[in-house]
Amino acid sequence: MPSTRATSRTSRTPRGRANPLSGPAAATVLLTIAATITVTAAPAPAAPAVREAAHDDFNGDGYSDVVVSAPGGTVSAQKGAGYVAVLYGSASGLSTSRRATFSLSTPGIPGLARTGDGFGRTTTSGDLDGDGYADLVVGMPGRDVGTTADAGAAVVLWGSANGLQATGALLLQDSAPTARGHFGLGLATGRFHGSRTELALLSGKALQTYGFEAGAGGTHTFRATPMDWKWSEDFTPTGLTSGDYDRSGSDDVVLLGTLTVYESVIPVETFGAASYLRGGPDGLTYGRGLRGGPVGASGDINNDGYPDVVFGSPADSDDLNEVLVDGGTVDVFLGGPGGLGGPDADQHFDQTTIGASGDDKIGDRFGGAVTVADVNGDGYADAAIGAPGNDINSLTDPGTAWVVRGTARGLTPRGLVSYSQSTPSVPGDNEKGDWFGGALRLIDANKDGKAELIASAPGEDTDDGAAWVFPGTGNGPAGKGSWSFNGGALSAPVPDARFGETLAP
């Protein structure tokens, strides 16, 4: 019978080498250099004139909304141009009848849809202009800029009493686009200077913050502030998550990614890594390296008033032998007066130690998606964890998700609940390559204090993709009453859309 004991993560020091994320060797992840990003001048952000909206309430009605991305969708005959759909929350929860879709072919959004743009591959939201409505940032790190391949770009859609609007949308690009620069690779919002909400935007080799200011006639200006460092070639960034982990009044950022260890010039091992960047009056500054991962989400799991981070490392590998080394792991770092500890986690789980159904098998990709919110209204944030490569019976990669409860001591395997297309009352059937749990989102869309679970299967029906909504109850998300939808239910493109590849904000 599998053990269900949470363990502190031990340092996985590769082949006798020193831990590359502690002590002086923390520079393996981040090295100080001079910044080369050109700043677009605009007035410094002023204090908000009105109370800012919840980060995911685009129409200011007090209910959380959700964004579903389909970066593979065909738009204006351009394959893989991509689109996003927003479903607005209400007292009755989410519904496909209260929705809007956006793409680069939507009138008012700058730019033209092109093959492979991947509009919606990354997303984040927050009230960036302080008008009381959350705004949406849509990343497309694979977009070509002119003849520069994969330079990347992002679009800002502004919230209003009528929801997200395409009118006045801003197109953001690197002032000096580079091939495979992947501008928009990671996105997060927060009060990084301790005042107005800003955008943190990650590219393949740089991180910068954007402050926005509303002007006359629905126009907006922005100021981009680069950080004056970047990471080493051994670190591969994958995304961002944010929160005020030390309750300083300024939000911090965690840079997600992987670290590759070399012997001479030969890659030996690749594993999850992260960097903790502290917010403050001067903006973001480097704090410390963490044994994190390429996937992460923030929330107060132990209900102590400090946000925590749950990391997923779905595919650590032995590069020397070109094999994965496990079926994926999840790590918890608890916030506190000193911020996030490090370098090693407060809790470390794999599919076996957390008590999940099935074995911890290579390729399961446990931790491939994580999301954090309170599912039963007890004040402790819980975590949903996806294993989109999990096999069920004789089927390969139909995928599974689990909800793990938060307690005063962190996550507990007790009361673990699994979700898949074989869960009673859940529509659909397990199929090879569905990748159910490829993206997850816990959201209290009806404001009853109990978060619903949204789980996607981007591989459903040979990469068309679909998403499921599990209603919130006092016992957590329930299969009974769950329902599914895809692009067709939104009058949006279906074939090969990979609908639900990301769920945000």
N, C-alpha and C positions, 0 to 999 in steps of 0.2 A: 504494500500500500504506500503511495507516495507521501513523503514528508510534507507537511504544510507549514513548517517553521520558517519565518522570515530570517534571513541572515544578513549580517553586515557584509558588504562587498569587500573582499580582500583584494589587495593589489595584485593584478595579473601581470607581474613583471616578466616581459618576454625574454626568454633565453638568457637570464642572468643580468639583463640590463637594468639600470636604475629606472624607477618610475618616472616617465617623461612628463608627468603633470604635477610634480611636487618639487619643492625646494628650488634651487637655481635652475633646474632643468625645465621649469615651467615655460621657459622661453622657447621650448620645442614647439609650443602651440602659437605663441604670439611674440613677434620681434618688433622692436620700435624702429620705425623708418619715417622719413618725411612724406607727407601726403602730397599727391599730385592732382587731386580732384579740384576742378574749378568751381567756385561758389557763385551761384546766381543770387545777386543782391536783391534784398527786399527788406522792408521794415522788420525789426525784431518783433516777435509775437508779443502782443499785449495781454494783460489779464483778461479772462473771459468776461464778457458783459452779462451773460446769462449762465445759469447752471448748465453744465455740460450733460449731454445725454449719456445713458448707459452705452457701453461700447458697441452693442449689437442691436440698438433700437433706431432704425433708420427713419421712421415716421413719427417718432416722439410720442407714441400712444401708451408707453409704459410697458409694452410687451416685447420680449426678445424676438429677433428675426434670425433666419438662417440663410446662408448662401451655399448653393450646390454648384460646383464647377464641372464643366464638361470640356476639358481642354482639347479633346480629340474631335469635337464636333465639326461638321462641314458647314461653313457659313459663306454665302455668296459664291458657292461652287469651289471654295478653297478648303481642301481637306486639312483637318487639324488646325484650322484657324481658331476654333474654340469659342465658348460662350459661358456665361454664368447666369444662374437663376436665383432670385431671392424669394423666399416664402415668408410672408409676414405673420407674426404671432398674433393671437387674440385670446379672449376669454375661453374660446373653444379650442385653442391650440393652433396647430398648423393646418393649412389646407392648400391644395394646388389651385384653388379658385382665387386665392389672394396671393398673387405672385407677379413678378416682372422678370423679363430676360434682357440681357445686355451682351453685346459683342462689338467688335470694331466696325460692324456694318450698321449699328444703331445710330440714327441721325443725332448729331451733337457730340459724339465721341470722336476725338481726333484720330486720324490714321485710317488706313484701309485694311480690311481683312486679307491676310495672305496665308498661303499654305505653310503649316508648321508653326504658326505664331504661338499656339498653346495659350490663348487668352484664358486666364483663370487657373493657371498651374499653381500659383500662389495667391493668397488673399489675406487681408486683415482689415480691421475696422476700428473706428473710434471717432469721437467728435473733434475733428481736426481744426475746425474754424470756430468752435465755441458758440454755435448758434442753437444748441439744444437738440440737434439731430446727429446721430452717428453717420459717418461717411465710410465709404468702401474703397479700399485700394486693391486693384486687380493687377497681379504681376504676370508677365509673359517673358521669362528669362531666355526663351529660345527664339525670340523675334529677331529677325535681321533688321539692321538699321542701314539703309542704303545697300551697299555691297558688302557691308561688314556682317559676317555670319554670326548668329547667336549673340549679338551684342546685348540684347535684352531691353525691355521697357516696362513701364507700369502706367496705369490710368487711375485717376482719382475721381470717383463718382460722389456727388454731394447729396446728403440727406435733406429731406424737407417734410412738411406736413403730409405730403402725398407720397412719401417714400423716396427711394433713390431716383435721381434725375440724371439724364444724359446731358442736358443743357449745361454748358459751362464746365464740362469735364476737362481735367488737366492731363496732359500726356507728359510723363517724366522719362527722361533718358539721361545717360551719362553724357557729360559735356564733351568728353573725348571718347566715343565708343570704340571698344576693342573687340576683335574677333574672339568669340567664346567668352566674353566678359560676363554674360549671364546676369546683367543688371535686373534686380527684382527677384533674385534667387530666394531670398528670405525677407519677410515683412513682419513688423510688430509695431504696436502703438503704446504710448505711455507718456507720463510727465517726467521726461528724462532730466529736465532742468528744474523740476519741482513746481512748474507753473502750468502753462497750457499743454494740452495733449499734442504730441509730435509723432512723426512716423520714423521708425528706424528701417532702413533699406539696405539689404545685403546684396553685394555682387560676388563674383568668384574670388576677388582679391581685395575687397574694401568694404567698409561699413560707414554709412553716413546717416545723419538725422535731418529731417525736413520739418521746418516750422511753417505754418500756413496762415495767411491773413485774408479775410474777406474784404472785397472792394465793392465799388458801385456796380449796379446792374448785374449782380450775380457772378462777378469776376473774382478771381483769387490770385494772390501772389505767394511766392514761397522763398524761403532761404534754406539752402543746403549747407550743412556743416559736416565736413569730413572728420573722422578720427585720424590722429596723426601717427598711426601704427597699422600694421597688418600682420598676418600670421605667416608661419613658415611654410615651405613647400610640402612639408610632411602632413600638414593639416588640411583636410578637405571640408569646407563649410557646407552645410545643407539647409540651414534655416535658423529661425529666431523664436524665442518665447520671452515674455516680459512679466514683471511684477515687482512690487516694492518689498523685496524679501527681508529687508532689515527695518522696515517701517520708518525710514528716514524722511519721508515726504517726497522723495524723488524715486521714480520707477527705475528699476535695473533691467538689464537685458542679459539673456543667456544665449551665447552663440553655439549652436548645435553643429555636430559634425563627426568626422572620424579622423583617427590618427594612424598613420602608417609608420612602422618602425623598420629601419633599414640596417643591414649589416653590410658595410661598405656601400655599394650602390644597389644591393639586392634587397627588394622588399621582403620582409620576413613575416610580418603580422599587421593586420588592420583591425582596429577595434574602436568602439564608441568613445568620443571625447567631447569636451565642451569647455567654454570659457565664460566666467562670470564677470560681467561688466557693470560697475556701480554707477548709478545716476547721482547727480548733485548739481550745485549751482553752475559748475563749469561743464555740465553735460556728462557723457559716458566716459569712464576711465577704466582701464583694465584692473580687475581684482585678483582673480586666481584661476588656475586650471582645474577642471573637474573630470572625474571618470564618468562622463555623461553618455551621450549618444546622438545619433543623427535625427532622432525624433524626440519631441518634448512638449509638455503642457504644464501650466501653472495653476495652482489653487491651494486653499488652506485645508489640507487633509486632516491635521490634528487639532483644528479649531482653536489655535492659540493666538490668532490675529496676525500671523506671519504667513504669507504665501509660501508654498513649497513647490518643488519641481519633480515631475515624474518623467524619466527618460526611457526611451525604447532603443535598444540596440539589436535590430532584427537579423543582422547578418555579419557578425564578426568572422574574420577569416584568417586562415593560415596561408599567407601569400606564397610562401616558399613551395608549398605543395599544392597550391591552387585549389584549396577546399575550404568550405565553411567549417567552423569549429563548434558550432552549437545551433540550436533551433531558435535562438533569440533570447534576450534577457531584458529585464526592467529594473531600473534603479530609482530610488527615492532619495532626494536631498531635501532636508527640512530647513525652512527659513528660521531666523532668530535674530536677536539683537546684533549679532555679527554678520548677518546675511547668510548666504548659503555656505555650509562647511565644505571641506574638501581636504585632500583630493578624492577620497573614497566615499561611497554612499552610506547613508544611514540604514537603508534597506536594499537588499538585492534578491531578486526572484528570477527563476526561470519557469517554464511551463509545469515542471514537476513540483518544485518547491512551493508554488502558489496553489497547488492542488487542482490545476486545470485538467479537464478530461483529455485523454490521449497521452501519448508519450512526447517527451522533449526531443523531437526529431529534426535532423538537419533539413533546412528548407521550410520549416513551419513559419518562420518570420514572426515569432512572438515578439510583441512590442513594435510591430510595423505601423501601428497607429495608437495614439493615446489621447484621452481627453479627460478633463477633471471638472466635476460639479457635484452638488449634493442631490442624490437621487431619491432620498426618503425624508428630507426635511428635518434631520436630527442635528444639523449644524456642522457636521463633518463632511467635507468634500470627499467624494468617492472617485474612483478612476475606472474608466472603460479602456480595455486593452484589446487590440486586435491581433490575430494571427492569420493573415489572409492566405498563407500557404499551408494552413493546417489541413491534413487529410482526414476524411471522414469515411469510415468503412473502406471500401475499395476505391473511392474517388480521390483523385489528386487535386489538391488546392481548391476545394470548395470554400474553405475559410470559416473561421469561428471568431467570436468576440466574447469577452467576459467582463462583468462588472465586479470590482473589488471594493470592499467597504473601507471607509476611513474611520479611524479611531484616534484617541488621545496619543497613542503610540505609533501612529502612522497607518499604513495599509495592513489589513488583516485578511488572510485567506478564508477565515470563517464566513460562511454565508455567500461564498462565491457562486455566481449564476452565469451560465453560458447562454449564448444566443447564436443561432444559425438558421438556415432555411429549413432545418429539420426540427426546430423548436415548435412544440404544439401551438396551433392557431396562427403560425406565421405563414403568410402567403409565399408560394414558390417552392422549388425543389432544389436540393443540392445538386450541383453539376460541376464537372471538371473545369477548373480554371475560372470559377466565378470570382474568387478573391473577396468573399464576404468579409467585412472587417477591414477592408483596404483603407477606409477612412471612417472616422467616428466623431460624433459630436453629442455632448450632453447639454441640453438647453431647456430651460423652464419657459416654454413659449406661451403657456396659459397662466403664468404667475401664481401657481398654487403651492410653490415651495418644493415641488418634486420634479426634478429634471426628467424630461423624456430623453430616450436614446435614439439618435439617428445613426444608422449604420449603412454603409454603401458596399456594393459589390461591383467595382468598375469593370470587371471582366465578364459580367453577366451577359448571356446571349452573344458570345464571341465579341466582347469588348464594346457592346452597346452601353452597358452599365445600367444600374438601378440603385435606388435607395429605399430603406425601410424606416418607418417611424414606430417606435415602441412607446406607448403611453406611460407616463409616470404614475406610480401608486405609492402607498405607504410602505410597500415592500420592495420598491424599486421598479425599473422598467418592466413592463409585462408583455408577454407574447399575445395574450388575449386583447383584441382590439387593435393589434398592429396592422399596418397597411403599407403598401409599397407604391412607388411611382418611378417613372423614367422620363426622358425627354419628351416622349410622345404625349404624356399627360399634361405637359406644359406647352404643347404645340411648338416644340423645339426640335431640332434635328436629332435623330436617333442613331443611325448607323455609325459604328465605331467611335461614338462620342466619348466613351469612357466616362459616362455620366456618374458623378459622385467621386471622381478621383480625389477631390478635396472637398471638405465640408467646413464652413467657416461662418462667422468669425471665430 
